Amino acid sequence: MRKSYYYSTYCEDSFVVLNQMQQPNPLKAPSFIQSLQFILNPVGFLEKVHQQYPDIFTAKIFGFTGIPVVVVQHPQAIQEILTNDRKKFVVPGHVNKILQPLLGKHSLLMVSGEQHKRQRQLVMPSFHKERMQSYGQLIVNLTEKVMSQLSLNQVFSACSVMQEISLQVILQAVFGLYEGQRYEKLKHLLPLMLGLFRSPLYNSFLFFPFLQKDFGAWSPWGRFVRIRQQIDELLYAEIAERRVQPNSDRIDILSLLMEATDEEGQPMTDKELRDELMTMLVGGFDSTAIAMAWELYWTHHLPEVGEKLRQELDTLGNSKNPMDIFRLPYLSAVCNETLRIYPVGVMANVRFVQEPVELLGYHLEPGTAVIPCIYLTHHRKDLYQKPKQFLPERFLQHQYSPYEFLPFGGGVRRCIGDALAMFEMKLVLATILSHYKLALADHQPVTLQRQIMFVGPGNGIKMVMTGRRTPFKIPQSTSKTTQSFY
Ligand code: HEM
C-alpha cells in the first residue's frame, strides 16, 4: 500500500499519534459531537468555529472514523493545495466510496491517480465552454415548458420546479434523451431514486454499508436496488442502441463520450459510460437546482436586484440570443454572488497530504487530511466586505482569484459541470424574470439544510406566480447541432 493510503487508514495508531502532534487548532469536543453538529447544521457549525479560528482548524467531522481533518479557509493555503493537486496532495477515490452504490466503481469520483487523469481527459472536452452554446435554446425552451405548467396564484416550491428543469436539462443535454418511453421512464425513476437518499434512513445506509441488505422489493435497500436495476437496464439499452446506430449529428454529452478515445485509442466501456452518466446526474441535478432556487430567492427577496436585472435584459431588445444573455455583466454578478453567499457545496473534496508540506506556518505530515472550506472562504471579511449581505456589485468592482471565489472547487478535481451549470443558471433566471411575475410566498428567514451531498434552503423556498410578461424571442438557429434536439 502506498504511504499516503497507509496514513489515511484511520485505525492505524501511527496516523492518530502523528496527527495529534501536528494538528493546527484542534477542536476539543468529542468526535461524535463534532460530526453530529456538522451533519445536522453544517453552516452553523462552521461559522461558530470560524469565529475562533478564522484561517485553519482541525475538526473530526467524519463520523465514527474519528479522522482529524484540517479545514482551510485562507486563500493562500487554498492556493497551495489546489495548485499542487496530484503532487503534494491527492484525492483518493476511496474517500467517496460511500457513494459507490449510486455511482458505480468507474465513476470519476471513485477513481484516483492515473485512472482519474485518463477519465477526466475523456470527459472534459464534452463539457468545454464553447460546447455549451449548443444547449442554449434547449435550456430556454425547457424553462418555458416547466414554468408554463404553473397556475397563477398557486404556491409552489422553487426548489422542486428548478429540480424539474435541471433534471430535464440533464436528460436531454447529457443523456441525449428527449422523448419516448425510455425518456419518460428515466424521468420518473431518476428523481425517485435520488429522492430516497434525502431521507435520514437511506443516508444511514450509505454511511453504514453493513445495513445494505436486500430483503426483497419491500425492504428499503431492496427497493433502491430494484429501481437502480431498472435505470441501469434503460441506460445500457440506450448505449447498445447508439453503438449499433451511431449518429454523428447528435451533440449530447453521452454521444460525445462514446466517440472519445484515450491516448491509446481506447474508448470508454459500457460500464464506464453508465457510471459517468450517474455521476453527472448525482453531481449536477440537485446542485444546479439549489443554485437556481437561490437565484429566484435573492432576486425576489431584494426586488431592486430583480429590477436591475430586468433592465439589463431589456437592453438586449426583444430578440435575445442565449450567448448575449450569457455575457451580461450584472446577470453574471448575480449568479456569482448567489454561489458566493450560499455555495451549494460548502466544502471541496478532502485531499490527503503526499509529502511534508507547510500550510500557514503549520507543518503537515503525509497522510494528513485537508479540506478547502468554500463557505468560510466566501465569508471572510478581509475578502468580502459585509459578507452576509447579497451585493452582486462586488463582482463588478473586483476580480476575485480562484482561491478567493471557488464555488466549483479547483485543481484536478474542479467540477466538470461548471460551464453547464453557469450557462443554465443564467438562461433560466433570464427566461423566468423576462416572462413571469413571481413573488415570495413565505417571508420567514431562510434556513440552511443538508441535501445529500449539498446544502440548500430548508423550506424549498415557497413562491407564487402573480402574472406573466411579454415573452422575448430567441432567434431560431439554423445549425444542424441545435436542430438535432427537436
Ligand atoms: C451550481 C452547480 C454546481 C456546483 C456548485 C458544483 C460544485 C462542485 C464542487 C465544489 C466539486 C468538488 C471540486 C473539488 O473538490 O475541488 C464538484 C465536483 C464535481 N462536479 Fe460539480 N457542481 C455543480 C454542477 C455540476 C454539474 C452540472 C455536473 C455535471 C453535469 C457536475 C459534475 C461534477 C463532477 C463529476 C465532479 C467530480 C470531479 C472530479 O472528481 O474529477 N457538477 N462540483
Residues whose N, C-alpha, C, O or C-beta is under 5 A from the ligand:
A	BS01	HEM	L108 L109 T279 M280 G283 G284 S287 T288 A291 V344 G345 M347 A348 N349 P407 F408 G409 G410 V412 R413 R414 C415 I416 G417 L420 A421
